[in-house]
Amino acid sequence: MEKDLDYYLNLDWTLVEGEDLDFEGKVYHYIEIKEIPSFVFCAKTIEKARENYKRQLKLTLMVMLESGEHIVEPGEEEDEPDWESLCP
């Protein structure tokens, strides 16, 4: 099976939803994707975030595919870092 953009867009990503305050103290809502640490989408309401995060996901996946970056899929075990080589 070819793992193209459509393949990745239809995976069951692990969404992390939350809310925070902007610089003016107003509440905004965000969606992160556990498997893609660099991904975050923000909106004024959680409903808008849920409606629109897939457009940002599509762009993120396009860049990752074009650059040949490994895309961690839902359920895929990430390799544990070799802590001894990272920490002297």
OpenMM code with the backbone's topology and positions (N, CA, C; nanometers):
from openmm import Vec3, app, unit

residues = "MET GLU LYS ASP LEU ASP TYR TYR LEU ASN LEU ASP TRP THR LEU VAL GLU GLY GLU ASP LEU ASP PHE GLU GLY LYS VAL TYR HIS TYR ILE GLU ILE LYS GLU ILE PRO SER PHE VAL PHE CYS ALA LYS THR ILE GLU LYS ALA ARG GLU ASN TYR LYS ARG GLN LEU LYS LEU THR LEU MET VAL MET LEU GLU SER GLY GLU HIS ILE VAL GLU PRO GLY GLU GLU GLU ASP GLU PRO ASP TRP GLU SER LEU CYS PRO".split()
positions = [
    Vec3(0.0839, -0.1189, 0.0000),
    Vec3(0.0000, 0.0000, 0.0000),
    Vec3(0.0881, 0.1248, 0.0000),
    Vec3(0.0571, 0.2173, -0.0899),
    Vec3(0.1312, 0.3420, -0.0951),
    Vec3(0.0814, 0.4354, 0.0143),
    Vec3(0.1746, 0.4882, 0.0903),
    Vec3(0.1389, 0.5792, 0.1988),
    Vec3(0.1516, 0.7225, 0.1470),
    Vec3(0.0429, 0.7679, 0.0850),
    Vec3(0.0407, 0.9020, 0.0298),
    Vec3(-0.0360, 0.9959, 0.1235),
    Vec3(-0.0571, 1.1171, 0.0785),
    Vec3(-0.1243, 1.2174, 0.1598),
    Vec3(-0.2623, 1.1701, 0.2051),
    Vec3(-0.3413, 1.1124, 0.1151),
    Vec3(-0.4748, 1.0644, 0.1520),
    Vec3(-0.4678, 0.9566, 0.2594),
    Vec3(-0.3693, 0.8692, 0.2490),
    Vec3(-0.3514, 0.7643, 0.3504),
    Vec3(-0.3347, 0.8285, 0.4884),
    Vec3(-0.2417, 0.9240, 0.4970),
    Vec3(-0.2135, 0.9862, 0.6264),
    Vec3(-0.3293, 1.0723, 0.6769),
    Vec3(-0.3999, 1.1393, 0.5875),
    Vec3(-0.5132, 1.2222, 0.6302),
    Vec3(-0.6251, 1.1399, 0.6923),
    Vec3(-0.6341, 1.0138, 0.6552),
    Vec3(-0.7431, 0.9295, 0.7043),
    Vec3(-0.7057, 0.8419, 0.8235),
    Vec3(-0.5880, 0.8637, 0.8806),
    Vec3(-0.5512, 0.7878, 1.0004),
    Vec3(-0.6265, 0.8421, 1.1216),
    Vec3(-0.6375, 0.7595, 1.2234),
    Vec3(-0.7074, 0.7964, 1.3458),
    Vec3(-0.6072, 0.8610, 1.4419),
    Vec3(-0.5750, 0.9875, 1.4146),
    Vec3(-0.4755, 1.0594, 1.4928),
    Vec3(-0.5221, 1.0791, 1.6364),
    Vec3(-0.4266, 1.0855, 1.7290),
    Vec3(-0.4568, 1.1099, 1.8698),
    Vec3(-0.4614, 1.2602, 1.8920),
    Vec3(-0.5823, 1.3141, 1.9045),
    Vec3(-0.6005, 1.4577, 1.9236),
    Vec3(-0.5934, 1.4930, 2.0714),
    Vec3(-0.5232, 1.6015, 2.1000),
    Vec3(-0.5156, 1.6554, 2.2350),
    Vec3(-0.5770, 1.7940, 2.2284),
    Vec3(-0.6900, 1.8113, 2.2959),
    Vec3(-0.7610, 1.9392, 2.2941),
    Vec3(-0.7375, 2.0137, 2.4241),
    Vec3(-0.7295, 2.1446, 2.4139),
    Vec3(-0.7120, 2.2249, 2.5342),
    Vec3(-0.7482, 2.3685, 2.5093),
    Vec3(-0.7324, 2.4478, 2.6137),
    Vec3(-0.7565, 2.5908, 2.6010),
    Vec3(-0.6513, 2.6657, 2.6797),
    Vec3(-0.6290, 2.7893, 2.6382),
    Vec3(-0.5291, 2.8739, 2.7016),
    Vec3(-0.5725, 3.0187, 2.6827),
    Vec3(-0.4926, 3.1097, 2.7327),
    Vec3(-0.5223, 3.2522, 2.7183),
    Vec3(-0.4235, 3.3148, 2.6209),
    Vec3(-0.4740, 3.4053, 2.5364),
    Vec3(-0.3845, 3.4762, 2.4454),
    Vec3(-0.3200, 3.5934, 2.5211),
    Vec3(-0.2435, 3.6754, 2.4499),
    Vec3(-0.1714, 3.7860, 2.5136),
    Vec3(-0.2627, 3.8926, 2.5721),
    Vec3(-0.3876, 3.8940, 2.5293),
    Vec3(-0.4844, 3.9900, 2.5819),
    Vec3(-0.5727, 3.9290, 2.6906),
    Vec3(-0.5443, 3.8040, 2.7288),
    Vec3(-0.6213, 3.7380, 2.8336),
    Vec3(-0.7493, 3.6728, 2.7851),
    Vec3(-0.7680, 3.6629, 2.6535),
    Vec3(-0.8874, 3.6001, 2.5975),
    Vec3(-0.8611, 3.4516, 2.5762),
    Vec3(-0.9644, 3.3718, 2.6001),
    Vec3(-0.9526, 3.2271, 2.5860),
    Vec3(-0.9472, 3.1881, 2.4388),
    Vec3(-0.8579, 3.0957, 2.4062),
    Vec3(-0.8568, 3.0326, 2.2748),
    Vec3(-0.8451, 2.8820, 2.2951),
    Vec3(-0.8835, 2.8073, 2.1953),
    Vec3(-0.8822, 2.6613, 2.2019),
    Vec3(-0.7805, 2.6078, 2.1016),
    Vec3(-0.7192, 2.4971, 2.1377),
    Vec3(-0.6204, 2.4396, 2.0478),
    Vec3(-0.6382, 2.2887, 2.0353),
    Vec3(-0.5852, 2.2381, 1.9264),
    Vec3(-0.5790, 2.0938, 1.9027),
    Vec3(-0.4349, 2.0613, 1.8667),
    Vec3(-0.3781, 1.9676, 1.9383),
    Vec3(-0.2463, 1.9138, 1.9076),
    Vec3(-0.2657, 1.7705, 1.8610),
    Vec3(-0.1676, 1.7175, 1.7910),
    Vec3(-0.1696, 1.5772, 1.7506),
    Vec3(-0.0505, 1.5106, 1.8168),
    Vec3(-0.0786, 1.4130, 1.9007),
    Vec3(0.0250, 1.3467, 1.9804),
    Vec3(0.1388, 1.2942, 1.8935),
    Vec3(0.1060, 1.2362, 1.7808),
    Vec3(0.2062, 1.1729, 1.6957),
    Vec3(0.2910, 1.2741, 1.6167),
    Vec3(0.2448, 1.3985, 1.6077),
    Vec3(0.3175, 1.5021, 1.5340),
    Vec3(0.3433, 1.6173, 1.6311),
    Vec3(0.4526, 1.6107, 1.7072),
    Vec3(0.4778, 1.7113, 1.8116),
    Vec3(0.4801, 1.8552, 1.7626),
    Vec3(0.5114, 1.8784, 1.6367),
    Vec3(0.5178, 2.0158, 1.5862),
    Vec3(0.3810, 2.0703, 1.5463),
    Vec3(0.2760, 1.9898, 1.5551),
    Vec3(0.1441, 2.0321, 1.5077),
    Vec3(0.0616, 2.0944, 1.6203),
    Vec3(0.0046, 2.2108, 1.5918),
    Vec3(-0.0950, 2.2716, 1.6797),
    Vec3(-0.1843, 2.3612, 1.5936),
    Vec3(-0.3137, 2.3574, 1.6227),
    Vec3(-0.4095, 2.4429, 1.5521),
    Vec3(-0.4923, 2.5158, 1.6568),
    Vec3(-0.5081, 2.6472, 1.6409),
    Vec3(-0.5800, 2.7289, 1.7385),
    Vec3(-0.7019, 2.7950, 1.6749),
    Vec3(-0.8058, 2.8146, 1.7574),
    Vec3(-0.9275, 2.8818, 1.7128),
    Vec3(-0.9963, 2.9439, 1.8346),
    Vec3(-1.0926, 3.0314, 1.8085),
    Vec3(-1.1639, 3.0967, 1.9183),
    Vec3(-1.2558, 3.0005, 1.9936),
    Vec3(-1.3081, 2.8987, 1.9250),
    Vec3(-1.3948, 2.8002, 1.9908),
    Vec3(-1.3443, 2.6593, 1.9583),
    Vec3(-1.3762, 2.5654, 2.0448),
    Vec3(-1.3334, 2.4271, 2.0204),
    Vec3(-1.4048, 2.3711, 1.8976),
    Vec3(-1.5272, 2.4161, 1.8738),
    Vec3(-1.6009, 2.3700, 1.7563),
    Vec3(-1.5286, 2.4114, 1.6273),
    Vec3(-1.4821, 2.5362, 1.6231),
    Vec3(-1.4084, 2.5839, 1.5056),
    Vec3(-1.2758, 2.5110, 1.4910),
    Vec3(-1.2110, 2.4839, 1.6016),
    Vec3(-1.0849, 2.4099, 1.5963),
    Vec3(-1.1080, 2.2703, 1.5386),
    Vec3(-1.2145, 2.2040, 1.5842),
    Vec3(-1.2455, 2.0690, 1.5340),
    Vec3(-1.2839, 2.0718, 1.3864),
    Vec3(-1.3529, 2.1761, 1.3449),
    Vec3(-1.3953, 2.1881, 1.2050),
    Vec3(-1.2775, 2.2103, 1.1103),
    Vec3(-1.1765, 2.2836, 1.1566),
    Vec3(-1.0752, 2.3358, 1.0651),
    Vec3(-0.9331, 2.2817, 1.0814),
    Vec3(-0.9043, 2.2006, 1.1837),
    Vec3(-0.7661, 2.1575, 1.2047),
    Vec3(-0.7133, 2.0716, 1.0907),
    Vec3(-0.8027, 2.0039, 1.0170),
    Vec3(-0.7570, 1.9142, 0.9110),
    Vec3(-0.6904, 1.9888, 0.7950),
    Vec3(-0.7268, 2.1143, 0.7741),
    Vec3(-0.6586, 2.1921, 0.6692),
    Vec3(-0.5118, 2.2128, 0.7057),
    Vec3(-0.4876, 2.2458, 0.8326),
    Vec3(-0.3501, 2.2629, 0.8795),
    Vec3(-0.2768, 2.1288, 0.8799),
    Vec3(-0.3465, 2.0216, 0.9170),
    Vec3(-0.2863, 1.8888, 0.9152),
    Vec3(-0.2427, 1.8518, 0.7746),
    Vec3(-0.3264, 1.8828, 0.6765),
    Vec3(-0.2919, 1.8519, 0.5373),
    Vec3(-0.1630, 1.9224, 0.4957),
    Vec3(-0.1507, 2.0499, 0.5285),
    Vec3(-0.0302, 2.1248, 0.4939),
    Vec3(0.0924, 2.0690, 0.5661),
    Vec3(0.0763, 2.0362, 0.6930),
    Vec3(0.1870, 1.9798, 0.7710),
    Vec3(0.2333, 1.8485, 0.7111),
    Vec3(0.1387, 1.7609, 0.6768),
    Vec3(0.1738, 1.6314, 0.6185),
    Vec3(0.2393, 1.6470, 0.4815),
    Vec3(0.1922, 1.7435, 0.4023),
    Vec3(0.2524, 1.7675, 0.2713),
    Vec3(0.4005, 1.8035, 0.2860),
    Vec3(0.4314, 1.8914, 0.3803),
    Vec3(0.5710, 1.9311, 0.4036),
    Vec3(0.6522, 1.8119, 0.4518),
    Vec3(0.5966, 1.7337, 0.5438),
    Vec3(0.6681, 1.6174, 0.5962),
    Vec3(0.6960, 1.5149, 0.4859),
    Vec3(0.5977, 1.4914, 0.4005),
    Vec3(0.6163, 1.3964, 0.2907),
    Vec3(0.7204, 1.4470, 0.1908),
    Vec3(0.7125, 1.5748, 0.1563),
    Vec3(0.8064, 1.6324, 0.0597),
    Vec3(0.9502, 1.6303, 0.1112),
    Vec3(0.9663, 1.6459, 0.2422),
    Vec3(1.1009, 1.6483, 0.2986),
    Vec3(1.1517, 1.5083, 0.3340),
    Vec3(1.0664, 1.4075, 0.3152),
    Vec3(1.1071, 1.2702, 0.3451),
    Vec3(1.1122, 1.2390, 0.4938),
    Vec3(1.0487, 1.3233, 0.5735),
    Vec3(1.0476, 1.3036, 0.7184),
    Vec3(0.9633, 1.1812, 0.7547),
    Vec3(1.0094, 1.1054, 0.8546),
    Vec3(0.9316, 0.9897, 0.9010),
    Vec3(0.8068, 1.0398, 0.9735),
    Vec3(0.6919, 0.9886, 0.9368),
    Vec3(0.5655, 1.0261, 1.0001),
    Vec3(0.5252, 0.9125, 1.0936),
    Vec3(0.5233, 0.9427, 1.2225),
    Vec3(0.4833, 0.8434, 1.3220),
    Vec3(0.3327, 0.8265, 1.3127),
    Vec3(0.2891, 0.7028, 1.2901),
    Vec3(0.1462, 0.6747, 1.2776),
    Vec3(0.0863, 0.6401, 1.4132),
    Vec3(-0.0441, 0.6633, 1.4291),
    Vec3(-0.1102, 0.6258, 1.5540),
    Vec3(-0.0852, 0.4780, 1.5843),
    Vec3(-0.0460, 0.4496, 1.7073),
    Vec3(-0.0199, 0.3120, 1.7489),
    Vec3(0.1219, 0.2661, 1.7230),
    Vec3(0.1973, 0.3427, 1.6468),
    Vec3(0.3365, 0.3070, 1.6190),
    Vec3(0.4210, 0.3410, 1.7411),
    Vec3(0.5003, 0.2454, 1.7838),
    Vec3(0.5881, 0.2686, 1.8981),
    Vec3(0.7058, 0.3533, 1.8539),
    Vec3(0.7287, 0.4612, 1.9265),
    Vec3(0.8460, 0.5426, 1.8971),
    Vec3(0.9665, 0.4759, 1.9621),
    Vec3(1.0799, 0.4867, 1.8954),
    Vec3(1.2016, 0.4320, 1.9523),
    Vec3(1.2388, 0.5116, 2.0763),
    Vec3(1.2741, 0.4401, 2.1821),
    Vec3(1.3196, 0.5039, 2.3049),
    Vec3(1.4581, 0.5625, 2.2794),
    Vec3(1.4803, 0.6868, 2.3156),
    Vec3(1.6131, 0.7454, 2.2939),
    Vec3(1.7189, 0.6698, 2.3734),
    Vec3(1.8407, 0.6703, 2.3216),
    Vec3(1.9542, 0.6115, 2.3921),
    Vec3(2.0039, 0.7176, 2.4907),
    Vec3(1.9469, 0.7137, 2.6119),
    Vec3(1.9730, 0.8189, 2.7098),
    Vec3(2.1203, 0.8267, 2.7478),
    Vec3(2.1914, 0.7146, 2.7481),
    Vec3(2.3329, 0.7173, 2.7853),
    Vec3(2.4154, 0.7970, 2.6861),
    Vec3(2.3793, 0.7907, 2.5580),
    Vec3(2.4557, 0.8677, 2.4605),
    Vec3(2.4132, 1.0152, 2.4592),
    Vec3(2.2921, 1.0435, 2.5059),
    Vec3(2.2442, 1.1817, 2.5087),
    Vec3(2.2915, 1.2573, 2.6332),
    Vec3(2.3003, 1.1842, 2.7433),
    Vec3(2.3367, 1.2471, 2.8708),
    Vec3(2.4717, 1.1919, 2.9168),
    Vec3(2.5728, 1.2761, 2.9211),
    Vec3(2.7048, 1.2280, 2.9626),
    Vec3(2.7104, 1.1967, 3.1103),
] * unit.nanometer
topology = app.Topology()
chain = topology.addChain("A")
for resn in residues:
    res = topology.addResidue(resn, chain)
    for name in ("N", "CA", "C"):
        topology.addAtom(name, app.Element.getBySymbol(name[0]), res)
